[in-house]
């Protein structure tokens, strides 16, 4: 036999061995024991992120000053925009109206273009994370 025939016979033998061999499947059962507090904690985290409380991202500041005007600004904002959440934040002795919770600067800039149509003094800021 020549070497080419031997090689073909060898390759064919290997293919037959792999295709005819029986595979043995394994089965297993996995049980996950989850603490009952995890679900409420995840819901709380989601709510805090929605309200800009845990953000490491960017927000847009609409107003800085007295509480009455902050409330007026917030009402005006919520009447015009529903895309981004807004809240009043307190920093002694003033109140701030923040809108949005953006993970990147570019997202915040796109929103700012839209928001500045109604709030010309609005600007982007990156709040420090609360501890």
N, CA, C and O atoms as CSV, one atom per row, in Angstrom:
chain,resi,resn,atom,element,x,y,z
A,1,UNK,N,N,0.844,-1.175,0.000
A,1,UNK,CA,C,0.000,0.000,0.000
A,1,UNK,C,C,0.886,1.234,0.000
A,1,UNK,O,O,1.937,1.295,0.639
A,2,UNK,N,N,0.408,2.198,-0.743
A,2,UNK,CA,C,1.183,3.436,-0.763
A,2,UNK,C,C,0.762,4.319,0.419
A,2,UNK,O,O,-0.229,4.042,1.095
A,3,UNK,N,N,1.528,5.376,0.650
A,3,UNK,CA,C,1.306,6.221,1.833
A,3,UNK,C,C,-0.013,7.001,1.750
A,3,UNK,O,O,-0.623,7.306,2.775
A,4,UNK,N,N,-0.443,7.317,0.535
A,4,UNK,CA,C,-1.702,8.051,0.396
A,4,UNK,C,C,-2.886,7.167,0.790
A,4,UNK,O,O,-3.822,7.657,1.421
A,5,UNK,N,N,-2.871,5.929,0.451
A,5,UNK,CA,C,-3.941,5.002,0.812
A,5,UNK,C,C,-3.953,4.773,2.317
A,5,UNK,O,O,-5.018,4.712,2.932
A,6,UNK,N,N,-2.783,4.648,2.903
A,6,UNK,CA,C,-2.689,4.445,4.344
A,6,UNK,C,C,-3.251,5.679,5.072
A,6,UNK,O,O,-3.970,5.548,6.062
A,7,UNK,N,N,-2.917,6.867,4.575
A,7,UNK,CA,C,-3.419,8.089,5.193
A,7,UNK,C,C,-4.947,8.154,5.108
A,7,UNK,O,O,-5.601,8.490,6.095
A,8,UNK,N,N,-5.524,7.839,3.947
A,8,UNK,CA,C,-6.983,7.849,3.781
A,8,UNK,C,C,-7.636,6.837,4.710
A,8,UNK,O,O,-8.670,7.122,5.314
A,9,UNK,N,N,-7.033,5.647,4.828
A,9,UNK,CA,C,-7.559,4.608,5.712
A,9,UNK,C,C,-7.507,5.065,7.165
A,9,UNK,O,O,-8.439,4.814,7.928
A,10,UNK,N,N,-6.426,5.731,7.549
A,10,UNK,CA,C,-6.272,6.243,8.906
A,10,UNK,C,C,-7.328,7.311,9.225
A,10,UNK,O,O,-7.953,7.266,10.285
A,11,UNK,N,N,-7.524,8.263,8.320
A,11,UNK,CA,C,-8.508,9.326,8.522
A,11,UNK,C,C,-9.913,8.737,8.583
A,11,UNK,O,O,-10.725,9.143,9.415
A,12,UNK,N,N,-10.196,7.794,7.713
A,12,UNK,CA,C,-11.517,7.151,7.706
A,12,UNK,C,C,-11.748,6.407,9.015
A,12,UNK,O,O,-12.853,6.452,9.555
A,13,UNK,N,N,-10.754,5.739,9.525
A,13,UNK,CA,C,-10.881,5.008,10.786
A,13,UNK,C,C,-11.179,5.952,11.948
A,13,UNK,O,O,-12.016,5.660,12.803
A,14,UNK,N,N,-10.492,7.067,11.965
A,14,UNK,CA,C,-10.723,8.053,13.037
A,14,UNK,C,C,-12.140,8.608,12.955
A,14,UNK,O,O,-12.818,8.720,13.976
A,15,UNK,N,N,-12.591,8.954,11.763
A,15,UNK,CA,C,-13.945,9.471,11.592
A,15,UNK,C,C,-14.994,8.446,12.018
A,15,UNK,O,O,-15.980,8.798,12.668
A,16,UNK,N,N,-14.788,7.201,11.662
A,16,UNK,CA,C,-15.729,6.146,12.063
A,16,UNK,C,C,-15.733,5.983,13.573
A,16,UNK,O,O,-16.789,5.781,14.172
A,17,UNK,N,N,-14.579,6.067,14.186
A,17,UNK,CA,C,-14.486,5.918,15.640
A,17,UNK,C,C,-15.231,7.043,16.356
A,17,UNK,O,O,-15.930,6.797,17.339
A,18,UNK,N,N,-15.085,8.263,15.872
A,18,UNK,CA,C,-15.765,9.398,16.514
A,18,UNK,C,C,-17.267,9.398,16.271
A,18,UNK,O,O,-18.038,9.742,17.167
A,19,UNK,N,N,-17.687,9.022,15.085
A,19,UNK,CA,C,-19.114,9.083,14.779
A,19,UNK,C,C,-19.886,7.894,15.333
A,19,UNK,O,O,-21.079,8.008,15.614
A,20,UNK,N,N,-19.228,6.770,15.490
A,20,UNK,CA,C,-19.966,5.600,15.977
A,20,UNK,C,C,-19.916,5.461,17.495
A,20,UNK,O,O,-20.677,4.693,18.083
A,21,UNK,N,N,-19.029,6.198,18.111
A,21,UNK,CA,C,-18.931,6.119,19.568
A,21,UNK,C,C,-20.184,6.686,20.224
A,21,UNK,O,O,-20.728,7.689,19.762
A,22,UNK,N,N,-20.635,6.061,21.275
A,22,UNK,CA,C,-21.814,6.529,21.987
A,22,UNK,C,C,-21.398,7.627,22.953
A,22,UNK,O,O,-20.431,7.491,23.702
A,23,UNK,N,N,-22.143,8.705,22.916
A,23,UNK,CA,C,-21.864,9.760,23.875
A,23,UNK,C,C,-22.770,9.564,25.076
A,23,UNK,O,O,-23.946,9.224,24.953
A,24,UNK,N,N,-22.196,9.785,26.208
A,24,UNK,CA,C,-22.948,9.603,27.445
A,24,UNK,C,C,-23.263,10.995,27.982
A,24,UNK,O,O,-22.366,11.753,28.350
A,25,UNK,N,N,-24.536,11.310,28.018
A,25,UNK,CA,C,-24.960,12.619,28.496
A,25,UNK,C,C,-25.096,12.583,30.013
A,25,UNK,O,O,-25.513,11.587,30.605
A,26,UNK,N,N,-24.732,13.690,30.607
A,26,UNK,CA,C,-24.877,13.803,32.043
A,26,UNK,C,C,-26.062,14.694,32.342
A,26,UNK,O,O,-26.335,15.649,31.616
A,27,UNK,N,N,-26.742,14.385,33.383
A,27,UNK,CA,C,-27.844,15.244,33.798
A,27,UNK,C,C,-27.604,15.670,35.240
A,27,UNK,O,O,-27.023,14.944,36.046
A,28,UNK,N,N,-28.076,16.876,35.527
A,28,UNK,CA,C,-27.875,17.408,36.876
A,28,UNK,C,C,-29.046,18.303,37.238
A,28,UNK,O,O,-29.767,18.801,36.373
A,29,UNK,N,N,-29.211,18.489,38.510
A,29,UNK,CA,C,-30.232,19.402,39.018
A,29,UNK,C,C,-29.534,20.448,39.853
A,29,UNK,O,O,-28.679,20.137,40.682
A,30,UNK,N,N,-29.911,21.694,39.622
A,30,UNK,CA,C,-29.322,22.794,40.354
A,30,UNK,C,C,-30.410,23.460,41.184
A,30,UNK,O,O,-31.468,23.823,40.669
A,31,UNK,N,N,-30.141,23.611,42.452
A,31,UNK,CA,C,-31.078,24.280,43.345
A,31,UNK,C,C,-30.410,25.539,43.869
A,31,UNK,O,O,-29.318,25.491,44.435
A,32,UNK,N,N,-31.089,26.678,43.670
A,32,UNK,CA,C,-30.554,27.945,44.134
A,32,UNK,C,C,-31.393,28.401,45.324
A,32,UNK,O,O,-32.608,28.566,45.216
A,33,UNK,N,N,-30.739,28.597,46.438
A,33,UNK,CA,C,-31.414,29.114,47.626
A,33,UNK,C,C,-31.117,30.600,47.710
A,33,UNK,O,O,-29.986,31.004,47.977
A,34,UNK,N,N,-32.142,31.409,47.478
A,34,UNK,CA,C,-31.987,32.859,47.458
A,34,UNK,C,C,-32.588,33.459,48.713
A,34,UNK,O,O,-33.698,33.116,49.120
A,35,UNK,N,N,-31.836,34.354,49.313
A,35,UNK,CA,C,-32.330,35.055,50.486
A,35,UNK,C,C,-33.568,35.860,50.098
A,35,UNK,O,O,-33.604,36.458,49.023
A,36,UNK,N,N,-34.556,35.879,50.942
A,36,UNK,CA,C,-35.813,36.574,50.642
A,36,UNK,C,C,-35.639,38.091,50.564
A,36,UNK,O,O,-36.518,38.781,50.047
A,37,UNK,N,N,-34.528,38.618,51.064
A,37,UNK,CA,C,-34.293,40.065,51.049
A,37,UNK,C,C,-33.735,40.556,49.707
A,37,UNK,O,O,-33.720,41.761,49.456
A,38,UNK,N,N,-33.283,39.656,48.854
A,38,UNK,CA,C,-32.651,40.068,47.600
A,38,UNK,C,C,-33.629,40.799,46.688
A,38,UNK,O,O,-33.285,41.851,46.149
A,39,UNK,N,N,-34.815,40.283,46.501
A,39,UNK,CA,C,-35.782,40.920,45.610
A,39,UNK,C,C,-36.151,42.325,46.071
A,39,UNK,O,O,-36.116,43.247,45.256
A,40,UNK,N,N,-36.506,42.535,47.348
A,40,UNK,CA,C,-36.796,43.914,47.770
A,40,UNK,C,C,-35.589,44.855,47.638
A,40,UNK,O,O,-35.752,46.034,47.320
A,41,UNK,N,N,-34.390,44.336,47.880
A,41,UNK,CA,C,-33.195,45.162,47.737
A,41,UNK,C,C,-32.962,45.561,46.283
A,41,UNK,O,O,-32.570,46.695,46.008
A,42,UNK,N,N,-33.199,44.648,45.358
A,42,UNK,CA,C,-33.062,44.977,43.941
A,42,UNK,C,C,-34.093,46.019,43.514
A,42,UNK,O,O,-33.795,46.901,42.708
A,43,UNK,N,N,-35.302,45.914,44.055
A,43,UNK,CA,C,-36.344,46.900,43.746
A,43,UNK,C,C,-35.940,48.274,44.296
A,43,UNK,O,O,-36.124,49.288,43.622
A,44,UNK,N,N,-35.399,48.310,45.500
A,44,UNK,CA,C,-34.951,49.561,46.110
A,44,UNK,C,C,-33.819,50.184,45.291
A,44,UNK,O,O,-33.819,51.390,45.044
A,45,UNK,N,N,-32.861,49.364,44.874
A,45,UNK,CA,C,-31.747,49.849,44.060
A,45,UNK,C,C,-32.258,50.435,42.749
A,45,UNK,O,O,-31.793,51.488,42.314
A,46,UNK,N,N,-33.197,49.764,42.131
A,46,UNK,CA,C,-33.770,50.252,40.877
A,46,UNK,C,C,-34.442,51.609,41.082
A,46,UNK,O,O,-34.293,52.507,40.253
A,47,UNK,N,N,-35.177,51.761,42.176
A,47,UNK,CA,C,-35.860,53.010,42.477
A,47,UNK,C,C,-34.855,54.133,42.757
A,47,UNK,O,O,-35.041,55.262,42.302
A,48,UNK,N,N,-33.799,53.826,43.499
A,48,UNK,CA,C,-32.778,54.828,43.799
A,48,UNK,C,C,-32.045,55.272,42.534
A,48,UNK,O,O,-31.725,56.451,42.385
A,49,UNK,N,N,-31.778,54.340,41.628
A,49,UNK,CA,C,-31.129,54.691,40.372
A,49,UNK,C,C,-32.046,55.574,39.535
A,49,UNK,O,O,-31.594,56.517,38.884
A,50,UNK,N,N,-33.329,55.261,39.557
A,50,UNK,CA,C,-34.311,56.046,38.804
A,50,UNK,C,C,-34.354,57.483,39.311
A,50,UNK,O,O,-34.575,58.409,38.531
A,51,UNK,N,N,-34.145,57.674,40.599
A,51,UNK,CA,C,-34.196,58.998,41.217
A,51,UNK,C,C,-32.818,59.659,41.307
A,51,UNK,O,O,-32.647,60.630,42.044
A,52,UNK,N,N,-31.849,59.148,40.572
A,52,UNK,CA,C,-30.489,59.725,40.536
A,52,UNK,C,C,-29.747,59.619,41.857
A,52,UNK,O,O,-28.808,60.385,42.073
A,53,UNK,N,N,-30.110,58.726,42.739
A,53,UNK,CA,C,-29.470,58.653,44.056
A,53,UNK,C,C,-28.177,57.840,44.048
A,53,UNK,O,O,-27.340,58.025,44.931
A,54,UNK,N,N,-27.992,56.954,43.083
A,54,UNK,CA,C,-26.798,56.109,43.047
A,54,UNK,C,C,-25.934,56.365,41.821
A,54,UNK,O,O,-24.984,55.626,41.562
A,55,UNK,N,N,-26.246,57.364,41.099
A,55,UNK,CA,C,-25.629,57.590,39.801
A,55,UNK,C,C,-24.151,57.956,39.884
A,55,UNK,O,O,-23.734,58.748,40.729
A,56,UNK,N,N,-23.381,57.366,38.997
A,56,UNK,CA,C,-22.007,57.787,38.769
A,56,UNK,C,C,-21.939,58.511,37.436
A,56,UNK,O,O,-20.857,58.850,36.955
A,57,UNK,N,N,-23.099,58.744,36.845
A,57,UNK,CA,C,-23.164,59.337,35.517
A,57,UNK,C,C,-23.383,60.832,35.556
A,57,UNK,O,O,-22.880,61.536,36.431
A,58,UNK,N,N,-24.141,61.292,34.592
A,58,UNK,CA,C,-24.374,62.715,34.397
A,58,UNK,C,C,-25.848,63.048,34.601
A,58,UNK,O,O,-26.721,62.193,34.454
A,59,UNK,N,N,-26.103,64.292,34.936
A,59,UNK,CA,C,-27.458,64.788,35.056
A,59,UNK,C,C,-27.479,66.210,34.497
A,59,UNK,O,O,-26.434,66.806,34.237
A,60,UNK,N,N,-28.669,66.731,34.320
A,60,UNK,CA,C,-28.810,68.088,33.817
A,60,UNK,C,C,-29.453,68.925,34.914
A,60,UNK,O,O,-30.515,68.577,35.431
A,61,UNK,N,N,-28.809,70.015,35.261
A,61,UNK,CA,C,-29.357,70.898,36.290
A,61,UNK,C,C,-30.185,71.977,35.605
A,61,UNK,O,O,-29.708,72.682,34.715
A,62,UNK,N,N,-31.449,72.088,36.045
A,62,UNK,CA,C,-32.381,73.052,35.468
A,62,UNK,C,C,-32.480,74.324,36.301
A,62,UNK,O,O,-32.711,75.411,35.770
A,63,UNK,N,N,-32.303,74.175,37.616
A,63,UNK,CA,C,-32.523,75.318,38.502
A,63,UNK,C,C,-31.703,75.158,39.774
A,63,UNK,O,O,-31.397,74.044,40.198
A,64,UNK,N,N,-31.347,76.307,40.382
A,64,UNK,CA,C,-30.621,76.340,41.644
A,64,UNK,C,C,-31.120,77.550,42.409
A,64,UNK,O,O,-30.944,78.680,41.952
A,65,UNK,N,N,-31.750,77.336,43.583
A,65,UNK,CA,C,-32.234,78.475,44.353
A,65,UNK,C,C,-33.312,78.098,45.342
A,65,UNK,O,O,-33.194,77.096,46.048
A,66,UNK,N,N,-34.377,78.907,45.398
A,66,UNK,CA,C,-35.444,78.766,46.384
A,66,UNK,C,C,-36.363,77.581,46.096
A,66,UNK,O,O,-36.526,77.166,44.948
A,67,UNK,N,N,-36.961,77.045,47.165
A,67,UNK,CA,C,-37.823,75.875,47.054
A,67,UNK,C,C,-39.049,76.136,46.190
A,67,UNK,O,O,-39.407,75.290,45.370
A,68,UNK,N,N,-39.701,77.282,46.350
A,68,UNK,CA,C,-40.906,77.570,45.563
A,68,UNK,C,C,-40.606,77.562,44.060
A,68,UNK,O,O,-41.352,76.979,43.273
A,69,UNK,N,N,-39.534,78.198,43.681
A,69,UNK,CA,C,-39.170,78.231,42.261
A,69,UNK,C,C,-38.685,76.870,41.785
A,69,UNK,O,O,-38.882,76.508,40.625
A,70,UNK,N,N,-38.058,76.126,42.667
A,70,UNK,CA,C,-37.637,74.766,42.309
A,70,UNK,C,C,-38.855,73.904,42.016
A,70,UNK,O,O,-38.860,73.145,41.047
A,71,UNK,N,N,-39.888,74.016,42.849
A,71,UNK,CA,C,-41.121,73.265,42.611
A,71,UNK,C,C,-41.788,73.697,41.306
A,71,UNK,O,O,-42.286,72.854,40.560
A,72,UNK,N,N,-41.804,75.000,41.024
A,72,UNK,CA,C,-42.374,75.493,39.765
A,72,UNK,C,C,-41.604,74.941,38.571
A,72,UNK,O,O,-42.197,74.519,37.578
A,73,UNK,N,N,-40.291,74.950,38.678
A,73,UNK,CA,C,-39.447,74.445,37.598
A,73,UNK,C,C,-39.690,72.953,37.379
A,73,UNK,O,O,-39.784,72.492,36.242
A,74,UNK,N,N,-39.790,72.210,38.472
A,74,UNK,CA,C,-40.034,70.774,38.376
A,74,UNK,C,C,-41.382,70.494,37.714
A,74,UNK,O,O,-41.477,69.619,36.854
A,75,UNK,N,N,-42.428,71.232,38.107
A,75,UNK,CA,C,-43.756,71.048,37.498
A,75,UNK,C,C,-43.719,71.372,36.006
A,75,UNK,O,O,-44.272,70.637,35.188
A,76,UNK,N,N,-43.065,72.476,35.664
A,76,UNK,CA,C,-42.954,72.860,34.258
A,76,UNK,C,C,-42.219,71.780,33.462
A,76,UNK,O,O,-42.628,71.414,32.360
A,77,UNK,N,N,-41.134,71.283,34.039
A,77,UNK,CA,C,-40.358,70.232,33.366
A,77,UNK,C,C,-41.205,68.983,33.157
A,77,UNK,O,O,-41.266,68.451,32.048
A,78,UNK,N,N,-41.857,68.514,34.217
A,78,UNK,CA,C,-42.640,67.284,34.124
A,78,UNK,C,C,-43.836,67.440,33.185
A,78,UNK,O,O,-44.311,66.453,32.624
A,79,UNK,N,N,-44.323,68.663,33.010
A,79,UNK,CA,C,-45.402,68.907,32.064
A,79,UNK,C,C,-44.939,68.846,30.617
A,79,UNK,O,O,-45.741,68.603,29.716
A,80,UNK,N,N,-43.653,69.065,30.393
A,80,UNK,CA,C,-43.114,69.097,29.032
A,80,UNK,C,C,-42.339,67.838,28.639
A,80,UNK,O,O,-42.340,67.436,27.475
A,81,UNK,N,N,-41.684,67.226,29.610
A,81,UNK,CA,C,-40.784,66.104,29.304
A,81,UNK,C,C,-41.125,64.898,30.162
A,81,UNK,O,O,-41.287,65.006,31.377
A,82,UNK,N,N,-41.230,63.760,29.514
A,82,UNK,CA,C,-41.460,62.511,30.253
A,82,UNK,C,C,-40.351,61.500,29.989
A,82,UNK,O,O,-40.342,60.415,30.569
A,83,UNK,N,N,-39.418,61.856,29.113
A,83,UNK,CA,C,-38.346,60.928,28.743
A,83,UNK,C,C,-37.352,60.672,29.868
A,83,UNK,O,O,-36.816,59.572,29.999
A,84,UNK,N,N,-37.111,61.706,30.684
A,84,UNK,CA,C,-36.075,61.614,31.705
A,84,UNK,C,C,-36.660,61.981,33.063
A,84,UNK,O,O,-37.394,62.964,33.162
A,85,UNK,N,N,-36.359,61.226,34.102
A,85,UNK,CA,C,-36.878,61.546,35.435
A,85,UNK,C,C,-36.262,62.837,35.961
A,85,UNK,O,O,-35.167,63.228,35.557
A,86,UNK,N,N,-36.973,63.484,36.855
A,86,UNK,CA,C,-36.464,64.723,37.450
A,86,UNK,C,C,-36.756,64.717,38.939
A,86,UNK,O,O,-37.703,64.080,39.400
A,87,UNK,N,N,-35.929,65.435,39.685
A,87,UNK,CA,C,-36.124,65.496,41.131
A,87,UNK,C,C,-35.535,66.795,41.669
A,87,UNK,O,O,-34.742,67.469,41.012
A,88,UNK,N,N,-35.957,67.116,42.892
A,88,UNK,CA,C,-35.403,68.277,43.598
A,88,UNK,C,C,-34.385,67.751,44.599
A,88,UNK,O,O,-34.674,66.850,45.387
A,89,UNK,N,N,-33.195,68.326,44.555
A,89,UNK,CA,C,-32.122,67.952,45.468
A,89,UNK,C,C,-31.831,69.153,46.363
A,89,UNK,O,O,-31.915,70.300,45.923
A,90,UNK,N,N,-31.497,68.886,47.598
A,90,UNK,CA,C,-31.223,69.971,48.546
A,90,UNK,C,C,-29.745,70.036,48.867
A,90,UNK,O,O,-29.126,69.029,49.212
A,91,UNK,N,N,-29.187,71.223,48.751
A,91,UNK,CA,C,-27.807,71.489,49.156
A,91,UNK,C,C,-27.839,72.816,49.904
A,91,UNK,O,O,-28.116,73.861,49.314
A,92,UNK,N,N,-27.564,72.774,51.165
A,92,UNK,CA,C,-27.714,73.931,52.043
A,92,UNK,C,C,-27.163,75.192,51.405
A,92,UNK,O,O,-26.014,75.162,50.965
A,93,UNK,N,N,-27.864,76.257,51.321
A,93,UNK,CA,C,-29.260,76.497,51.682
A,93,UNK,C,C,-30.185,76.482,50.461
A,93,UNK,O,O,-31.306,76.986,50.541
A,94,UNK,N,N,-29.748,75.922,49.346
A,94,UNK,CA,C,-30.495,76.008,48.090
A,94,UNK,C,C,-31.030,74.667,47.618
A,94,UNK,O,O,-30.600,73.603,48.064
A,95,UNK,N,N,-31.973,74.754,46.710
A,95,UNK,CA,C,-32.584,73.583,46.090
A,95,UNK,C,C,-32.180,73.544,44.621
A,95,UNK,O,O,-32.056,74.580,43.967
A,96,UNK,N,N,-31.980,72.347,44.123
A,96,UNK,CA,C,-31.594,72.151,42.729
A,96,UNK,C,C,-32.642,71.269,42.072
A,96,UNK,O,O,-33.205,70.380,42.710
A,97,UNK,N,N,-32.901,71.517,40.804
A,97,UNK,CA,C,-33.758,70.623,40.029
A,97,UNK,C,C,-32.849,69.916,39.034
A,97,UNK,O,O,-32.219,70.541,38.181
A,98,UNK,N,N,-32.801,68.597,39.169
A,98,UNK,CA,C,-31.983,67.770,38.298
A,98,UNK,C,C,-32.882,66.931,37.421
A,98,UNK,O,O,-33.914,66.429,37.867
A,99,UNK,N,N,-32.485,66.781,36.168
A,99,UNK,CA,C,-33.239,65.961,35.221
A,99,UNK,C,C,-32.309,64.933,34.588
A,99,UNK,O,O,-31.168,65.229,34.232
A,100,UNK,N,N,-32.825,63.737,34.461
A,100,UNK,CA,C,-32.080,62.691,33.778
A,100,UNK,C,C,-31.068,61.981,34.647
A,100,UNK,O,O,-30.661,62.462,35.704
A,101,UNK,N,N,-30.683,60.833,34.166
A,101,UNK,CA,C,-29.681,59.994,34.808
A,101,UNK,C,C,-28.939,59.318,33.661
A,101,UNK,O,O,-29.306,58.220,33.244
A,102,UNK,N,N,-27.911,59.962,33.158
A,102,UNK,CA,C,-27.257,59.530,31.930
A,102,UNK,C,C,-25.933,58.846,32.241
A,102,UNK,O,O,-25.135,59.339,33.038
A,103,UNK,N,N,-25.717,57.717,31.605
A,103,UNK,CA,C,-24.485,56.967,31.869
A,103,UNK,C,C,-23.290,57.516,31.094
A,103,UNK,O,O,-22.143,57.255,31.457
A,104,UNK,N,N,-23.549,58.272,30.033
A,104,UNK,CA,C,-22.436,58.836,29.272
A,104,UNK,C,C,-22.672,60.317,28.996
A,104,UNK,O,O,-23.807,60.794,29.007
A,105,UNK,N,N,-21.612,61.010,28.755
A,105,UNK,CA,C,-21.679,62.447,28.479
A,105,UNK,C,C,-22.462,62.717,27.192
A,105,UNK,O,O,-23.220,63.683,27.113
A,106,UNK,N,N,-22.278,61.871,26.202
A,106,UNK,CA,C,-22.949,62.082,24.917
A,106,UNK,C,C,-24.469,61.976,25.065
A,106,UNK,O,O,-25.206,62.741,24.444
A,107,UNK,N,N,-24.936,61.035,25.880
A,107,UNK,CA,C,-26.381,60.926,26.140
A,107,UNK,C,C,-26.898,62.211,26.789
A,107,UNK,O,O,-27.952,62.724,26.415
A,108,UNK,N,N,-26.157,62.715,27.748
A,108,UNK,CA,C,-26.553,63.943,28.443
A,108,UNK,C,C,-26.566,65.131,27.482
A,108,UNK,O,O,-27.460,65.974,27.557
A,109,UNK,N,N,-25.601,65.205,26.595
A,109,UNK,CA,C,-25.549,66.312,25.642
A,109,UNK,C,C,-26.733,66.279,24.678
A,109,UNK,O,O,-27.287,67.324,24.335
A,110,UNK,N,N,-27.117,65.092,24.247
A,110,UNK,CA,C,-28.284,64.968,23.358
A,110,UNK,C,C,-29.550,65.439,24.069
A,110,UNK,O,O,-30.365,66.150,23.482
A,111,UNK,N,N,-29.713,65.051,25.311
A,111,UNK,CA,C,-30.883,65.479,26.081
A,111,UNK,C,C,-30.832,66.977,26.345
A,111,UNK,O,O,-31.861,67.651,26.296
A,112,UNK,N,N,-29.653,67.500,26.621
A,112,UNK,CA,C,-29.508,68.930,26.911
A,112,UNK,C,C,-29.978,69.782,25.737
A,112,UNK,O,O,-30.616,70.814,25.943
A,113,UNK,N,N,-29.676,69.371,24.527
A,113,UNK,CA,C,-30.109,70.114,23.335
A,113,UNK,C,C,-31.631,70.249,23.342
A,113,UNK,O,O,-32.164,71.319,23.046
A,114,UNK,N,N,-32.318,69.181,23.676
A,114,UNK,CA,C,-33.786,69.199,23.723
A,114,UNK,C,C,-34.291,70.029,24.900
A,114,UNK,O,O,-35.203,70.840,24.737
A,115,UNK,N,N,-33.716,69.837,26.069
A,115,UNK,CA,C,-34.182,70.508,27.285
A,115,UNK,C,C,-33.930,72.013,27.233
A,115,UNK,O,O,-34.719,72.790,27.771
A,116,UNK,N,N,-32.849,72.427,26.597
A,116,UNK,CA,C,-32.533,73.858,26.546
A,116,UNK,C,C,-33.540,74.660,25.710
A,116,UNK,O,O,-33.534,75.890,25.750
A,117,UNK,N,N,-34.391,73.979,24.965
A,117,UNK,CA,C,-35.453,74.680,24.238
A,117,UNK,C,C,-36.424,75.335,25.222
A,117,UNK,O,O,-36.977,76.397,24.938
A,118,UNK,N,N,-36.629,74.703,26.372
A,118,UNK,CA,C,-37.526,75.252,27.395
A,118,UNK,C,C,-36.783,75.824,28.595
A,118,UNK,O,O,-37.300,76.706,29.281
A,119,UNK,N,N,-35.583,75.331,28.853
A,119,UNK,CA,C,-34.797,75.752,30.014
A,119,UNK,C,C,-33.420,76.179,29.513
A,119,UNK,O,O,-32.472,75.394,29.533
A,120,UNK,N,N,-33.321,77.420,29.068
A,120,UNK,CA,C,-32.097,77.891,28.414
A,120,UNK,C,C,-30.872,77.895,29.330
A,120,UNK,O,O,-29.745,77.819,28.840
A,121,UNK,N,N,-31.065,77.981,30.629
A,121,UNK,CA,C,-29.937,78.014,31.565
A,121,UNK,C,C,-29.484,76.613,32.000
A,121,UNK,O,O,-28.556,76.486,32.799
A,122,UNK,N,N,-30.120,75.582,31.490
A,122,UNK,CA,C,-29.772,74.205,31.885
A,122,UNK,C,C,-28.338,73.880,31.468
A,122,UNK,O,O,-27.833,74.364,30.455
A,123,UNK,N,N,-27.703,73.039,32.292
A,123,UNK,CA,C,-26.348,72.597,31.974
A,123,UNK,C,C,-26.107,71.203,32.525
A,123,UNK,O,O,-26.818,70.741,33.418
A,124,UNK,N,N,-25.109,70.550,31.990
A,124,UNK,CA,C,-24.759,69.182,32.394
A,124,UNK,C,C,-23.819,69.243,33.585
A,124,UNK,O,O,-22.928,70.090,33.654
A,125,UNK,N,N,-24.036,68.324,34.526
A,125,UNK,CA,C,-23.084,68.188,35.626
A,125,UNK,C,C,-22.936,66.719,35.977
A,125,UNK,O,O,-23.784,65.883,35.664
A,126,UNK,N,N,-21.839,66.446,36.631
A,126,UNK,CA,C,-21.575,65.088,37.098
A,126,UNK,C,C,-21.533,65.138,38.611
A,126,UNK,O,O,-20.506,65.473,39.202
A,127,UNK,N,N,-22.666,64.799,39.245
A,127,UNK,CA,C,-22.720,64.897,40.711
A,127,UNK,C,C,-21.781,63.893,41.371
A,127,UNK,O,O,-21.519,62.815,40.837
A,128,UNK,N,N,-21.286,64.268,42.531
A,128,UNK,CA,C,-20.470,63.346,43.310
A,128,UNK,C,C,-21.366,62.282,43.897
A,128,UNK,O,O,-22.494,62.560,44.305
A,129,UNK,N,N,-20.870,61.081,43.939
A,129,UNK,CA,C,-21.646,59.977,44.496
A,129,UNK,C,C,-21.812,60.158,45.991
A,129,UNK,O,O,-20.854,60.470,46.698
A,130,UNK,N,N,-23.031,59.962,46.470
A,130,UNK,CA,C,-23.316,60.092,47.907
A,130,UNK,C,C,-22.841,58.863,48.628
A,130,UNK,O,O,-22.887,57.752,48.102
A,131,UNK,N,N,-22.388,59.076,49.831
A,131,UNK,CA,C,-21.864,57.931,50.612
A,131,UNK,C,C,-22.785,57.596,51.722
A,131,UNK,O,O,-22.519,56.668,52.486
